[in-house]
Amino acid sequence: MSNYSVEQIRTVALVGHGDTGKTLLAEALLQRSGAIPAMGSLERGDTLCDADPMERDYHHSLSAALVHLSHGDAHIQLIDTPGFPDFIGHALSALAAVDTALVVVNAQNGIELNTRRMMHWAGERGLCRMLVVNKIDAERVDLPGLLADLREAFGKEVLPLNLPAGGGTRVSDCFFAPDGDADFSSVEEAHQALVDQVVEVDEELMARYLEQGSIQPEELHEPFERALREGHLIPLCFVSARSGAGVGELLDVLARLAPNPTEGNPPLFERVDEAGGVTAFRSRPDPDAHVLAHVFKVVIDPFVGRMGVFRVHQGTVRRDMQLFAGDGRKPFKVGHLLRLQGRRHEEVPQLIPGDFGALTKIDELEFDVVLHDSHDEDHIRLQPLDFPVPMQGLAIEASRRGDEQRLAEVLQRLLAEDPCVRLDYNASTQETVLRGMGELHLRYLLERLTGSYKLEVSTRPPSVPYRETATRPAEGHSRHKKQTGGAGQFGEVFLRIEPLPRGAGFEFVDAIKGGVIPGQFIPSVEKGVRSALAAGPLAGFPVEDVKVTVYDGKSHSVDSKDIAFQNAGRKAMLDALRNAGGMVLEPVVSIAVTTPDANLGDITADLTGRRGQVLGTEPLSARVAMVRGQVPLAELDGYANRLKSITAGQGFYTLEASHYSAVPQDVQQRLSSGYKAVQEED
């Protein structure tokens, strides 16, 4: 049995930008609570959360790590997440498992890219949010200025629960003990601001407060929780993980003020019936209810196999019970029920709502799947997370012949572990493209392939998927005649092509009259026509947005065969394309760039220089704006690094496929010349 109740559990994710000290803060919390005897070091590579060899080499977290600790009566379950934007998928996944997001800010660097992103995403998920300013004892920090910046960026709801004192060597509580001193501002004024903010959510309490003029902090627990749930309060704590200043106070805040699973905003689930109807409902943190658990992390180890890490939202998961995964109708048995402490784990008999757990060697444990214990249930899923689309890619192939199948299997494992990894196959260029969030992300994935799985691969930038089309109607004709002594081959085709609107694709029309081409050969003609579309005559790219009408032809009662009309159809199509004023099309993407307001001009100028069209800008906050536009995909090579340079690492962008458009004449000439040169060599 668990030695704690649901009400004693706190689920917390440490999120934020890279180099804010999240991993060291987790170490400090573990050490102060007695969960570990001493703090680990990033330099030595012996922290509990960064146990992977590649994390020790990088000196940064690369995936989410789970630990747990106890403080007072509270059992705190903590997720340390990576801060680099390239590994945002692991951080976002953690938000689906917790009730509270602790957004950590580097006191020296201030508000950074992932600070804003995690505050936004945590708010979208309805999580209780707290800000933690770390490294308060570092040199050249402006804590009063940073507090003002945080309030400007995230609203007047940001209020300090404590303030630095003694030159950043300690902190003074502003909530329970408002008579301390501080390096700046006033503890008493901060206490008053907290009380004023909290009582606003409770009319009865506010009336009593106005009548009495004061109220005891112990009476504010329930309205404090409500203010957190409603986003009416975003508490701010100051700490130094390295020196320990404020760490004990942060533990007190989590134990006394952070919500337990019965107090947080329960996640929204969706039930899908057999007819496809969707019914939304909230989970209940009741240990006696049906089981609902959500897999938010998958690890596939070359030696251990698949491990699914989950959060119990409802019911009790017990060893040896049977569970169903998603809409699967075949149950699996819970064998080894594990609780994780970094890379270490221990077997437990059961897990209750709010607990994190893990199961191994069960193929059904895929990312985002919901585990339940009733075969009568309709398909249940958690409200999906909105992950950014990975757009930076590398064409990848096995270096050694015979490794193709193994490479495909390993790539599927990488996809299973990270929701921000994608694999595309481009049929026109015959390339397998591995896509990630950035250069660092792709480098990490390649090191996994070569290091963990001992696979040698070769990579190159992916080809741009150009297309060709016709600009005017044209006629095509071909007669295929072959006589080899026995039965011959004969087929003759007349057709016309017409350009279609952009994005219309391909249309085939049978306009044969009088049976000059027998009906059984029309599919063969179409097959031949389609084969000609695979490589246009202008630059060798697939042809689209054309209508083909077959209107005449000839056949032979003995020699006409499928292969004859396939060949005739293909050659007639090529003949028509050569006369149709061919044009090369390029993919255009919609881009949304989030940037500091000061860099707006540089961003718009850079996009325009890439043949882009800026559609508009919009302010997101006092100092951050978004630029929306459309840019040819071919012009975005190296854009991630350019954006990083322009914005000092503070900008990020998202892409969506938009449409195809004609390339400029000079680009078409270059592509066409290159294609003809290759043909001549062949």
NUBA-381727 format. One line per field, with one value per residue (C-alpha): residue in one letter; x negated, y negated, z negated. Coordinates in Angstrom, 2 decimals. Layout:
res c(A,...)
X c(X,...)
Y c(Y,...)
Z c(Z,...)
END
This chain:
res c(M,S,N,Y,S,V,E,Q,I,R,T,V,A,L,V,G,H,G,D,T,G,K,T,L,L,A,E,A,L,L,Q,R,S,G,A,I,P,A,M,G,S,L,E,R,G,D,T,L,C,D,A,D,P,M,E,R,D,Y,H,H,S,L,S,A,A,L,V,H,L,S,H,G,D,A,H,I,Q,L,I,D,T,P,G,F,P,D,F,I,G,H,A,L,S,A,L,A,A,V,D,T,A,L,V,V,V,N,A,Q,N,G,I,E,L,N,T,R,R,M,M,H,W,A,G,E,R,G,L,C,R,M,L,V,V,N,K,I,D,A,E,R,V,D,L,P,G,L,L,A,D,L,R,E,A,F,G,K,E,V,L,P,L,N,L,P,A,G,G,G,T,R,V,S,D,C,F,F,A,P,D,G,D,A,D,F,S,S,V,E,E,A,H,Q,A,L,V,D,Q,V,V,E,V,D,E,E,L,M,A,R,Y,L,E,Q,G,S,I,Q,P,E,E,L,H,E,P,F,E,R,A,L,R,E,G,H,L,I,P,L,C,F,V,S,A,R,S,G,A,G,V,G,E,L,L,D,V,L,A,R,L,A,P,N,P,T,E,G,N,P,P,L,F,E,R,V,D,E,A,G,G,V,T,A,F,R,S,R,P,D,P,D,A,H,V,L,A,H,V,F,K,V,V,I,D,P,F,V,G,R,M,G,V,F,R,V,H,Q,G,T,V,R,R,D,M,Q,L,F,A,G,D,G,R,K,P,F,K,V,G,H,L,L,R,L,Q,G,R,R,H,E,E,V,P,Q,L,I,P,G,D,F,G,A,L,T,K,I,D,E,L,E,F,D,V,V,L,H,D,S,H,D,E,D,H,I,R,L,Q,P,L,D,F,P,V,P,M,Q,G,L,A,I,E,A,S,R,R,G,D,E,Q,R,L,A,E,V,L,Q,R,L,L,A,E,D,P,C,V,R,L,D,Y,N,A,S,T,Q,E,T,V,L,R,G,M,G,E,L,H,L,R,Y,L,L,E,R,L,T,G,S,Y,K,L,E,V,S,T,R,P,P,S,V,P,Y,R,E,T,A,T,R,P,A,E,G,H,S,R,H,K,K,Q,T,G,G,A,G,Q,F,G,E,V,F,L,R,I,E,P,L,P,R,G,A,G,F,E,F,V,D,A,I,K,G,G,V,I,P,G,Q,F,I,P,S,V,E,K,G,V,R,S,A,L,A,A,G,P,L,A,G,F,P,V,E,D,V,K,V,T,V,Y,D,G,K,S,H,S,V,D,S,K,D,I,A,F,Q,N,A,G,R,K,A,M,L,D,A,L,R,N,A,G,G,M,V,L,E,P,V,V,S,I,A,V,T,T,P,D,A,N,L,G,D,I,T,A,D,L,T,G,R,R,G,Q,V,L,G,T,E,P,L,S,A,R,V,A,M,V,R,G,Q,V,P,L,A,E,L,D,G,Y,A,N,R,L,K,S,I,T,A,G,Q,G,F,Y,T,L,E,A,S,H,Y,S,A,V,P,Q,D,V,Q,Q,R,L,S,S,G,Y,K,A,V,Q,E,E,D)
X c(0.00,-1.10,-2.26,-0.64,2.78,3.85,4.15,0.45,-0.79,-2.22,-3.08,-5.50,-7.43,-10.56,-10.39,-12.03,-14.91,-18.27,-20.95,-18.46,-19.69,-16.65,-18.67,-20.79,-17.60,-16.15,-19.38,-19.09,-15.47,-16.36,-19.32,-17.44,-14.57,-16.95,-16.18,-19.90,-22.88,-24.63,-24.06,-25.49,-27.43,-26.88,-30.63,-31.20,-28.18,-26.77,-23.40,-20.43,-18.39,-21.08,-22.18,-22.35,-25.93,-25.02,-23.56,-26.81,-28.71,-26.43,-26.19,-22.49,-19.24,-18.12,-14.94,-12.57,-13.69,-11.44,-12.35,-10.37,-10.93,-9.06,-8.84,-6.71,-3.52,-3.82,-5.03,-6.44,-6.78,-9.07,-9.90,-13.10,-12.73,-15.24,-15.39,-16.87,-14.14,-15.31,-14.06,-10.76,-8.80,-10.00,-9.13,-5.66,-4.96,-5.64,-2.89,-0.32,-1.45,-1.53,0.72,-1.92,-4.49,-7.52,-8.90,-12.56,-14.24,-17.96,-18.48,-21.38,-19.66,-16.12,-13.13,-14.21,-12.57,-11.35,-10.27,-7.52,-6.70,-6.34,-4.29,-1.96,-1.65,-1.20,1.56,3.22,3.24,4.91,1.96,1.13,-1.96,-4.76,-7.88,-11.24,-14.13,-17.35,-20.97,-20.02,-23.55,-25.25,-27.20,-25.60,-21.97,-19.18,-16.49,-14.17,-14.38,-13.74,-10.68,-9.35,-10.05,-8.22,-5.19,-5.22,-5.49,-3.01,-0.74,-0.05,0.79,-2.97,-3.62,-6.62,-6.06,-9.50,-12.20,-16.01,-17.76,-21.33,-22.73,-21.08,-22.33,-18.80,-15.14,-12.40,-8.89,-6.24,-3.18,-3.34,-5.88,-5.57,-7.94,-11.28,-13.78,-14.66,-17.38,-14.79,-11.11,-9.22,-8.21,-5.15,-4.06,-4.57,-2.44,0.30,0.28,0.60,3.53,5.27,4.87,6.00,9.13,10.47,11.55,13.78,16.49,17.29,13.64,13.14,16.05,14.62,11.18,12.52,14.43,11.57,8.66,6.55,6.78,4.60,2.52,3.87,7.35,6.09,5.22,8.42,8.67,4.92,5.46,8.40,6.41,3.70,6.21,7.83,4.53,5.44,2.13,-1.33,-3.55,-7.24,-10.03,-13.72,-16.39,-20.01,-20.27,-24.06,-24.21,-20.88,-19.37,-15.59,-15.59,-14.04,-11.48,-10.61,-10.03,-7.69,-5.81,-5.34,-4.25,-1.94,-0.61,-0.97,2.23,2.69,4.53,7.91,7.20,5.63,7.51,8.17,7.19,9.79,10.30,12.29,14.43,14.93,17.84,18.14,19.96,17.10,18.94,16.74,17.74,15.43,15.12,12.79,10.96,11.68,8.69,10.56,8.51,11.66,12.81,12.01,8.36,7.32,3.58,1.77,-1.57,-3.53,-7.02,-8.43,-12.00,-13.35,-16.68,-18.77,-19.23,-16.17,-13.56,-10.45,-9.46,-6.25,-6.11,-2.63,-0.65,2.31,5.26,8.01,8.31,5.50,2.98,1.98,-0.62,0.81,3.99,5.07,5.12,6.12,4.12,6.15,8.73,6.96,9.30,6.60,5.56,2.04,0.93,-0.86,-4.01,-6.72,-5.16,-7.96,-8.55,-11.42,-14.14,-16.23,-17.75,-17.08,-13.73,-11.97,-9.06,-5.86,-2.61,-0.29,-0.03,2.77,4.07,1.20,-1.49,-4.01,-4.89,-6.49,-5.93,-8.44,-8.46,-4.85,-4.51,-1.12,-2.74,-2.96,-3.29,0.01,1.96,4.48,4.44,7.74,9.15,12.54,13.00,16.48,15.06,15.14,11.83,10.50,7.80,6.36,6.97,4.06,1.03,0.24,-3.35,-5.32,-5.93,-9.56,-10.73,-14.55,-15.52,-18.29,-18.03,-19.33,-20.34,-22.32,-26.01,-26.33,-24.28,-22.00,-21.43,-18.35,-15.81,-17.63,-17.86,-14.11,-13.47,-15.77,-14.24,-10.81,-12.20,-13.41,-9.95,-8.33,-10.47,-10.08,-6.83,-8.86,-10.68,-9.18,-10.10,-9.07,-9.51,-9.61,-8.61,-9.65,-13.21,-13.26,-14.62,-13.91,-14.05,-14.58,-13.09,-13.68,-13.38,-16.84,-20.48,-21.25,-18.23,-19.30,-22.89,-21.66,-19.51,-22.42,-24.65,-21.99,-22.06,-25.83,-26.49,-23.60,-22.66,-26.05,-24.56,-26.59,-24.53,-25.16,-23.21,-22.75,-20.39,-17.00,-16.07,-13.40,-10.26,-9.80,-6.98,-6.28,-3.06,-1.74,-0.98,1.09,3.10,1.19,1.71,-0.25,-0.43,-2.29,-2.09,-3.69,-4.39,-6.63,-6.94,-9.30,-8.21,-5.38,-2.52,-3.34,-2.50,-0.36,1.31,1.87,3.00,4.05,4.54,4.65,3.58,4.82,3.50,5.65,5.85,2.97,3.45,6.05,3.76,4.42,7.56,7.93,10.83,11.83,13.37,12.97,15.86,16.66,14.37,11.24,9.42,11.25,12.43,10.21,7.11,8.15,6.69,3.43,3.37,3.97,1.20,-1.19,-0.13,-0.67,-4.13,-5.08,-3.99,-6.71,-9.45,-8.60,-10.63,-11.68,-13.67,-12.75,-10.26,-6.79,-4.05,-0.79,2.24,3.01,6.10,5.48,8.16,7.69,9.89,8.65,6.45,6.15,5.97,5.29,7.49,4.48,1.46,3.02,1.98,1.85,-1.89,-1.44,1.09,-0.96,-3.92,-1.78,-0.08,-3.42,-5.03,-1.93,-1.96,-5.65,-4.99,-2.20,-4.26,-7.07,-4.59,-2.69,-4.99,-6.32,-6.82,-8.60,-6.66,-8.19,-6.66,-5.77,-5.34,-3.53,-5.94,-5.26,-8.30,-8.17,-10.82,-11.75,-10.08,-13.48,-14.33,-11.13,-12.77,-15.66,-13.29,-11.00,-14.00,-15.53,-12.29,-11.89,-15.46,-14.51,-11.80,-9.28,-6.09,-5.38,-1.64,-1.57,-2.86,-1.08,-2.23,-2.21,-3.31,-5.06,-8.37,-7.53,-5.87,-4.98,-5.70,-3.54,-4.42,-4.98,-8.39,-9.62,-10.88,-14.09,-15.03,-14.90,-18.11,-20.09,-17.25,-17.34,-20.93,-20.21,-17.24,-19.35,-21.96,-19.47,-17.61,-20.50,-18.73,-15.40,-13.45,-11.70,-9.52,-6.93,-6.19,-3.16,-2.89,-0.87,-0.88,-2.97,-3.96,-5.97,-9.69,-11.42,-12.74,-16.40,-15.72,-13.83,-16.70,-19.19,-17.10,-16.46,-20.13,-21.17,-18.69,-19.82,-23.45,-22.67,-20.76,-23.67,-26.07,-23.76)
Y c(0.00,-3.61,-5.33,-8.58,-9.71,-11.50,-14.72,-14.53,-14.27,-17.25,-16.87,-19.48,-20.05,-22.20,-23.95,-26.96,-27.95,-26.19,-27.11,-28.34,-25.67,-23.37,-20.17,-21.67,-22.98,-19.45,-18.22,-20.91,-20.00,-16.30,-16.95,-19.36,-16.87,-14.02,-12.02,-12.06,-12.54,-15.20,-17.24,-16.01,-18.21,-18.95,-19.19,-15.76,-14.34,-12.67,-14.39,-12.11,-13.59,-13.79,-10.16,-9.47,-9.42,-11.92,-14.29,-14.11,-14.91,-17.82,-19.09,-19.68,-17.75,-16.10,-14.38,-14.57,-12.87,-11.83,-11.98,-12.02,-13.34,-13.97,-17.18,-17.29,-15.43,-16.12,-13.61,-15.66,-14.07,-16.16,-16.18,-17.89,-18.88,-20.01,-23.74,-23.89,-24.77,-21.82,-19.41,-21.16,-17.94,-16.38,-19.51,-19.80,-16.13,-16.71,-19.34,-16.60,-14.83,-17.55,-19.93,-22.67,-24.12,-25.73,-28.03,-28.63,-31.92,-32.67,-35.81,-36.84,-36.29,-37.31,-36.36,-34.05,-32.20,-29.14,-31.24,-32.75,-29.53,-27.42,-30.08,-30.16,-26.39,-25.77,-28.37,-26.73,-23.39,-25.02,-24.28,-26.19,-28.27,-29.47,-31.40,-30.59,-33.03,-31.02,-32.18,-35.19,-35.32,-35.57,-38.64,-41.50,-40.65,-43.23,-41.47,-44.49,-45.06,-41.38,-41.37,-44.38,-42.64,-39.50,-41.49,-43.42,-40.20,-38.02,-40.47,-41.88,-38.33,-37.80,-38.46,-37.42,-34.84,-35.70,-38.30,-38.05,-39.19,-39.37,-40.10,-37.02,-34.66,-33.98,-34.86,-36.35,-34.85,-37.33,-35.16,-33.46,-35.75,-39.30,-40.91,-40.07,-42.24,-42.26,-43.48,-45.49,-46.36,-45.64,-42.27,-43.87,-45.48,-42.19,-40.41,-43.00,-42.62,-38.82,-39.06,-41.66,-39.43,-36.20,-37.53,-38.79,-35.24,-34.87,-37.50,-36.44,-36.48,-39.85,-41.36,-40.08,-41.36,-44.82,-44.87,-43.62,-45.18,-42.01,-38.25,-35.37,-33.55,-30.19,-31.27,-31.91,-28.34,-27.53,-30.90,-30.72,-27.37,-28.78,-31.82,-29.47,-27.31,-30.32,-31.97,-34.89,-34.46,-33.49,-33.23,-34.05,-32.53,-33.49,-30.79,-29.92,-26.20,-26.29,-27.97,-26.64,-30.07,-29.80,-26.04,-25.11,-27.88,-26.58,-23.12,-24.73,-26.51,-23.26,-21.33,-23.98,-25.88,-23.82,-21.94,-18.23,-16.18,-16.96,-20.72,-21.18,-21.51,-17.90,-17.17,-16.93,-13.46,-12.57,-9.46,-8.37,-6.00,-3.51,-6.05,-8.54,-10.81,-12.60,-13.28,-15.35,-14.64,-15.32,-12.61,-12.12,-11.62,-8.82,-5.70,-3.55,-4.64,-3.00,-3.34,-6.16,-6.62,-8.53,-7.55,-10.81,-9.44,-6.43,-5.19,-2.46,-1.18,1.06,3.48,3.06,2.57,0.37,-1.48,-3.49,-6.19,-7.28,-9.43,-7.90,-10.30,-8.08,-4.71,-2.56,-0.68,2.56,5.18,8.22,6.40,6.32,3.09,2.04,-0.43,-2.93,-1.23,2.13,5.01,7.33,6.68,6.95,7.91,5.43,7.34,5.13,1.87,-0.65,-4.03,-6.03,-7.94,-9.24,-6.20,-4.05,-2.40,-0.40,1.99,0.93,2.83,0.03,-3.55,-5.99,-9.16,-11.63,-8.95,-8.54,-4.99,-2.89,0.43,2.27,4.62,3.96,3.01,1.33,-1.43,-4.12,-7.84,-9.58,-6.33,-6.11,-3.01,-1.82,1.30,1.70,3.56,2.04,-1.47,-3.34,-4.64,-7.19,-9.74,-12.74,-16.16,-16.28,-18.48,-20.98,-20.16,-22.38,-20.81,-19.74,-21.29,-21.09,-17.92,-15.70,-13.10,-9.91,-6.47,-3.50,-3.60,0.18,2.28,4.60,2.12,0.55,2.58,2.08,-1.67,-1.79,0.02,-2.26,-5.39,-4.17,-3.89,-7.48,-8.56,-6.66,-8.49,-12.08,-13.65,-16.35,-13.92,-13.18,-10.91,-11.79,-9.86,-11.95,-9.69,-12.20,-12.52,-8.99,-10.37,-9.45,-12.71,-12.80,-15.99,-17.61,-20.97,-22.25,-21.53,-20.41,-18.10,-16.41,-16.08,-14.36,-11.95,-11.05,-10.44,-8.11,-6.18,-5.85,-5.60,-3.69,-1.59,-1.32,-2.25,-4.02,-6.48,-9.10,-12.35,-15.33,-18.30,-17.16,-18.05,-20.67,-18.92,-21.00,-20.23,-20.95,-21.94,-23.11,-26.74,-26.24,-23.52,-21.16,-18.07,-14.82,-11.77,-8.48,-5.25,-2.21,0.53,3.51,6.61,9.43,12.31,13.57,11.61,7.90,4.87,2.01,-0.96,-4.56,-7.42,-11.03,-13.22,-16.83,-18.40,-21.55,-23.34,-23.14,-25.59,-25.35,-22.48,-20.69,-17.70,-15.43,-14.68,-11.96,-12.05,-9.24,-10.94,-8.02,-7.49,-4.57,-2.20,-3.22,-2.34,0.58,-0.08,2.57,0.62,-2.78,-1.94,-1.04,-4.42,-6.14,-4.09,-5.19,-8.83,-8.68,-7.18,-10.17,-12.50,-11.12,-13.15,-16.18,-17.08,-20.52,-19.70,-16.12,-16.94,-15.37,-17.01,-18.12,-20.35,-19.07,-17.63,-14.90,-14.03,-10.97,-11.61,-9.38,-6.44,-3.19,0.46,3.80,6.82,9.11,7.00,4.51,5.26,3.48,2.83,1.27,-1.27,-1.97,-2.91,-4.89,-6.77,-7.63,-8.88,-10.85,-12.54,-13.43,-14.81,-17.03,-18.24,-19.37,-21.66,-22.87,-25.68,-23.82,-25.69,-24.70,-25.14,-25.46,-24.80,-27.91,-27.70,-29.90,-31.12,-32.64,-34.17,-35.16,-37.76,-40.50,-43.71,-45.35,-42.87,-43.29,-45.33,-42.90,-39.92,-41.45,-42.57,-39.11,-37.41,-39.85,-39.09,-35.42,-36.15,-36.11,-38.10,-39.59,-39.41,-41.27,-41.65,-41.49,-42.28,-39.33,-41.32,-44.57,-43.42,-40.46,-40.38,-37.85,-38.23,-36.23,-35.66,-33.24,-32.16,-29.67,-26.59,-26.60,-29.96,-28.76,-26.76,-27.91,-30.10,-28.68,-29.83,-33.19,-33.77,-32.82,-35.35,-38.17,-37.70,-36.52,-33.19,-34.74,-34.10,-30.99,-30.12,-27.62,-26.51,-25.08,-23.93,-26.47,-26.07,-25.75,-28.76,-29.40,-29.87,-32.97,-32.60,-32.52,-29.71,-27.74,-28.20,-26.94,-23.87,-23.07,-23.42,-21.14,-18.50,-18.57,-18.29,-15.16,-13.67,-14.27,-12.58,-9.58)
Z c(0.00,0.54,-2.62,-1.50,-0.27,2.91,0.90,-0.02,3.58,5.47,9.17,10.47,13.72,13.82,17.19,18.79,21.01,21.13,18.58,15.98,13.54,13.49,13.04,10.25,8.61,8.70,7.04,4.37,3.61,3.41,1.13,-1.17,-1.55,-2.37,0.78,1.70,-0.64,1.47,4.62,7.87,10.26,13.95,14.41,12.86,14.68,11.56,11.15,10.60,13.46,16.17,16.02,19.76,21.12,23.84,21.24,19.33,22.51,23.42,19.80,20.46,20.11,23.33,22.09,19.15,15.92,13.03,9.32,6.09,2.58,-0.67,-2.66,-5.76,-4.94,-1.20,1.38,4.27,7.71,9.88,13.60,14.73,18.39,21.03,21.72,25.21,27.75,29.89,27.21,26.55,27.21,23.94,21.96,23.47,22.80,19.10,18.95,19.56,16.37,13.71,11.83,11.39,13.79,12.14,14.82,13.92,14.94,14.97,12.88,15.13,18.50,17.62,19.77,22.60,25.45,23.57,20.58,22.69,24.52,21.37,19.59,22.59,22.99,19.26,19.24,22.26,20.38,17.36,15.08,11.93,12.75,10.51,11.45,9.87,10.31,9.89,9.48,7.33,5.88,9.29,10.34,12.26,11.58,11.45,9.44,9.04,12.81,13.52,11.25,13.15,16.49,15.38,14.30,17.57,19.61,17.68,15.90,12.47,11.36,10.87,7.17,5.04,2.30,0.96,1.54,1.53,-1.62,-2.90,0.55,2.07,-0.65,-1.94,-1.28,-3.41,-3.37,-2.21,-2.84,-6.23,-7.98,-6.63,-9.16,-7.51,-5.67,-1.97,0.38,2.29,2.07,-1.16,-2.60,-4.21,-0.95,0.90,-1.73,-1.35,2.44,2.12,-0.27,1.91,4.95,3.27,1.56,4.89,5.82,2.73,2.22,-1.35,-2.36,-0.67,-2.57,-5.87,-4.92,-4.12,-7.40,-9.61,-7.73,-7.98,-7.61,-8.75,-6.08,-7.32,-6.17,-2.65,-1.65,0.26,2.05,2.77,4.53,6.43,7.53,8.80,10.70,12.33,13.27,11.01,9.17,10.46,7.38,7.73,5.61,5.50,5.07,5.61,6.29,5.98,2.56,1.25,0.62,0.83,1.52,-1.82,-1.39,2.10,0.61,-1.95,0.85,2.78,-0.30,-1.75,1.26,4.46,5.40,4.85,7.52,5.90,6.04,9.48,12.74,13.82,17.43,20.15,21.60,24.69,25.15,28.77,29.43,32.28,34.44,34.06,31.64,29.09,25.49,23.28,19.56,16.63,14.73,11.02,8.68,6.90,6.03,6.17,9.64,12.98,13.96,16.29,16.78,19.52,21.08,21.44,22.02,23.91,23.62,25.89,24.65,26.96,24.05,21.76,24.48,24.36,21.20,20.94,18.24,17.17,14.75,12.93,13.19,11.84,10.06,8.69,10.83,9.09,9.84,11.68,12.77,16.41,18.38,21.89,23.98,26.02,28.22,28.03,27.22,25.91,22.30,20.96,17.47,15.23,14.31,12.85,11.64,11.27,9.64,11.15,9.32,12.19,13.89,10.83,10.23,7.57,7.74,5.98,5.38,6.52,7.74,6.90,8.64,8.94,8.98,11.77,12.78,15.49,17.23,19.38,22.36,23.37,27.03,26.51,24.44,27.09,26.44,25.60,25.17,22.31,20.10,18.60,16.94,18.61,21.89,22.16,22.42,25.71,27.02,24.51,25.23,23.44,24.95,27.41,26.86,29.60,30.53,32.92,36.32,36.91,40.17,40.20,42.02,43.31,46.05,44.46,45.69,44.42,45.31,45.49,47.84,45.88,43.02,44.63,42.64,39.35,40.00,40.61,37.31,35.31,36.84,35.72,32.17,32.27,33.45,30.56,27.99,29.17,30.44,32.20,34.50,37.91,40.78,44.34,47.54,50.69,53.57,56.22,54.88,53.40,50.12,46.52,44.56,40.78,39.37,35.99,34.25,35.13,35.85,32.28,32.26,35.49,34.28,31.13,33.15,35.41,32.40,31.02,34.28,34.38,30.63,29.04,32.07,33.86,37.23,39.88,41.92,44.56,44.66,46.94,47.13,48.47,52.01,52.55,53.91,57.05,59.51,63.18,64.90,68.27,69.07,72.25,74.02,76.31,78.41,78.17,80.42,80.45,82.41,80.82,83.36,82.80,84.94,83.91,86.10,83.91,82.47,82.64,80.51,81.77,80.18,81.27,79.03,79.63,76.56,75.49,72.21,70.50,67.40,64.27,61.34,58.89,56.48,58.62,59.23,62.21,64.20,66.87,69.36,71.73,74.80,77.22,79.59,81.84,79.96,81.91,78.70,77.09,73.56,72.00,73.12,71.70,68.23,69.97,71.70,68.35,66.74,69.46,69.09,65.31,65.75,67.92,65.10,62.82,64.55,66.64,69.72,68.48,65.33,64.46,61.67,61.24,63.32,61.69,62.25,65.75,67.41,70.03,72.55,74.79,77.84,80.69,81.56,83.41,82.46,84.12,83.67,83.07,82.11,79.68,76.09,72.74,73.03,76.46,75.21,72.06,74.24,76.66,73.81,72.14,75.36,76.39,72.99,73.27,76.75,75.43,72.46,74.74,76.49,73.41,72.24,69.20,65.94,62.72,59.47,56.00,52.56,50.59,46.81,44.33,41.65,38.24,36.53,32.86,32.14,29.69,30.81,31.33,34.11,36.14,38.89,39.32,39.47,42.11,44.19,44.02,45.09,48.00,49.06,49.24,51.84,49.03,48.61,45.18,44.55,41.26,37.71,34.39,30.85,28.42,25.36,24.55,26.03,28.25,31.66,34.34,38.04,40.45,44.06,46.92,48.18,50.82,48.99,51.04,49.50,45.88,45.93,42.86,41.58,38.06,37.58,39.19,36.87,33.87,34.97,35.52,32.23,30.00,29.60,28.57,31.77,33.00,35.96,37.15,40.70,42.48,46.08,48.05,51.85,55.00,57.05,60.23,59.69,61.12,64.65,63.59,61.11,63.78,66.21,63.63,62.79,66.43,67.38,64.55,65.61,69.26,68.18,66.18,69.11,71.46,69.01,68.80)
END
